[in-house]
């Protein structure tokens, strides 16, 4: 689970195992401080949920739109692994 602000999660280059991400703060307006130091979405979108999700998807990460999606995504990954004998 990540939050809006810095782009640390987007530094993923290669993933050896399936990863599921949930980015909190999707509805926060740009250039808004979210209550702790550094949690600011820049006017150019840096640190936004959209930018993070795009980078994470490109790296092969499964993105949950909300907590209700987590179990379904994990079930799909486990089923795929068991069926194909792969890492998702």
C-alpha positions as CSV (number, residue, x, y, z in Angstrom):
1,X,0.0,0.0,0.0
2,X,1.4,3.4,-1.0
3,X,0.3,6.9,-0.6
4,X,0.3,9.9,-2.9
5,X,3.4,12.2,-2.7
6,X,6.9,10.9,-3.4
7,X,7.6,8.6,-6.3
8,X,9.6,5.9,-4.4
9,X,7.3,3.1,-5.5
10,X,7.8,3.9,-9.2
11,X,11.5,3.0,-9.1
12,X,10.6,-0.7,-9.6
13,X,12.4,-2.0,-12.6
14,X,12.0,-5.8,-12.4
15,X,9.7,-7.9,-10.3
16,X,10.5,-11.5,-9.5
17,X,7.2,-12.2,-7.7
18,X,3.7,-11.0,-8.2
19,X,3.1,-7.7,-6.5
20,X,-0.3,-6.1,-5.7
21,X,-0.5,-2.3,-5.0
22,X,-3.2,-0.1,-3.6
23,X,-2.5,3.6,-3.7
24,X,-4.4,5.6,-1.1
25,X,-5.4,9.2,-1.8
26,X,-6.7,8.9,-5.3
27,X,-9.2,11.6,-4.9
28,X,-6.8,14.2,-3.5
29,X,-6.6,17.3,-5.6
30,X,-3.3,18.3,-7.1
31,X,-1.0,20.5,-5.1
32,X,-2.7,19.4,-1.8
33,X,-0.8,18.7,1.4
34,X,-2.2,15.5,3.0
35,X,-1.3,16.0,6.6
36,X,2.3,14.7,6.9
37,X,5.5,16.2,5.7
38,X,6.2,15.7,2.0
39,X,2.8,14.3,1.1
40,X,2.2,16.8,-1.7
41,X,1.1,16.1,-5.2
42,X,2.9,18.6,-7.4
43,X,1.0,20.7,-10.0
44,X,2.7,18.7,-12.8
45,X,1.3,15.4,-11.3
46,X,4.5,14.2,-9.8
47,X,3.5,12.0,-6.9
48,X,0.0,11.5,-8.1
49,X,-1.9,8.3,-7.8
50,X,-2.3,8.2,-11.6
51,X,1.4,8.6,-12.2
52,X,2.3,5.9,-9.6
53,X,-0.3,3.5,-11.0
54,X,1.0,3.9,-14.6
55,X,4.6,3.3,-13.6
56,X,3.6,0.3,-11.4
57,X,1.4,-1.2,-14.1
58,X,4.3,-0.9,-16.6
59,X,6.5,-2.8,-14.1
60,X,3.9,-5.6,-14.0
61,X,2.3,-4.8,-10.7
62,X,-1.4,-5.7,-10.2
63,X,-3.3,-2.6,-9.1
64,X,-6.2,-2.8,-6.7
65,X,-8.7,0.0,-7.1
66,X,-9.9,-0.4,-3.5
67,X,-9.4,-2.7,-0.6
68,X,-12.4,-4.8,-1.8
69,X,-10.3,-5.8,-4.8
70,X,-7.3,-7.2,-2.9
71,X,-8.7,-10.7,-2.2
72,X,-10.0,-11.1,-5.8
73,X,-6.6,-10.1,-7.3
74,X,-4.7,-12.4,-4.9
75,X,-7.1,-15.3,-5.7
76,X,-6.5,-14.8,-9.5
77,X,-2.7,-14.7,-9.0
78,X,-2.7,-17.9,-6.9
79,X,-5.0,-19.7,-9.3
80,X,-2.7,-18.7,-12.2
81,X,0.4,-19.9,-10.3
82,X,-1.2,-23.2,-9.5
83,X,-2.5,-23.7,-13.0
84,X,0.6,-22.6,-14.9
85,X,3.3,-23.2,-12.4
86,X,4.5,-19.7,-12.8
87,X,5.1,-16.7,-10.6
88,X,2.0,-14.8,-11.9
